[in-house]
């Protein structure tokens, strides 16, 4: 087992550190936020991720997982250092590498033994060479430091599961010795290791996310055509997915992708292509489709309820996907802001993300403690996140509203169910269930 340091305790860093400690390594996670580190030392996770808190507590108690704000302390005995800090998007769509470059300098001035530096942060092609150059330039001790690209492929909401059940672990390096060490570290996960050169490893991350984003935008375009033809996009997607060349993953029509990865990585890849004078037209189209898709549900609502000013609208689900409290690039943000701009009384509900939402919307919206409280007195309801609590809600619950009018951005319910329950139901890429008031009260 190895002694490992992980710099950065966001989704990637914290999940990486906790998972590595779970398989037996001694891990010290480093973060400059003193309050955050203090809470983590006490076993409190700063993020919501199923299974993470329990695994944190277990490995803290078994003296395999530690947290500190001091780089010197974290690096003291580390054989391997993981870089897992953020690479936020700049205005031009490129990745901001300031945090990564600072960590490279911190490593160079603090390591006192031969070390392997592993880049987990999502970085543009060529960044690992840049990291190696910075470390070599600032290195204080007479030691050897080798940089390895090891991109992450974790899904928020299932990141712990993904760590132990991934499809592959990508290792990019010119050093066979360093590759052997990284493969040895990850061996207990039982996940296949794919070795390649550094730049190819960097590109695999961006290409993978861009391809998945493309599948989402593609099926959303198909859904928009289906609506005009009175076809059902779910049947279309199921029929497509039975073809093994296509597969059934990421073919769920809805209001588009969000979160910390797809929006940022697609824009960054367009920028990367532009840097080598290549116009990535396909990916630009994917981004445009996603931006349009987020407004699709609003357009349906405004058409159905043209005099929406002063109306009370329930918004169910705020996080960009279920099983996370992450609000980054969530469709709920532009949708709610548009409603507020139209002087709509917005009442929201989310089982986990309310506290994060309050930092975004403040007092411009109401925060309900239950779905039922959100629906009472509302003229319409909008579903933006497919939480199980929402998906498995008895459809009759929507009859709490005076007139059950539902706009579903995630296609949570079957058309037959809504017809049987006499609920007016607008979804994505499927025929509308239109009913009269008289029928509802039968």
Buried (B, 14 or more C-beta within 10 A) or exposed (E): EBEBBBBBBBBBBBBBBBBBBBBBBBBBBBBBEEEBBEBBBEBEBBBBBEBBBEBBBBBBEEEBBBBBBEBEBBBBEBBBBBBBBBBEBBEEBBBEBEBBBBBBBBBBBBBBEEBBBBBBBBBBBEBBBBBBEBBEEEBEBEEEBBBBBBBBBBBBBBBBBBBBEBEEBBBBBEBEEBBEBBEEBBEBBEBEBBBBEBBBBBBBBBEBBBEBBBBBBBBBBBBBEBBEEEBBBBEBBEEBBEEEEEEBEBBBBBBBBBBBBBBBBBBBBBBBBBEEEEEBEEBBBBBEBBEBBBBBBBEBBBEBBEEBEEBBBBBBBBBBBBBBBBBBBBBBBBBBBBBBEBEBBBBBBBBBBBEBBEEBBEEEBBBBEEBEBBBBEBBBBBBBBBBEBBBEBEBEBBBBBEBBBBBBBBBBBBBEBBBEBBBBBBBBBBBBBEBEEEEBEE
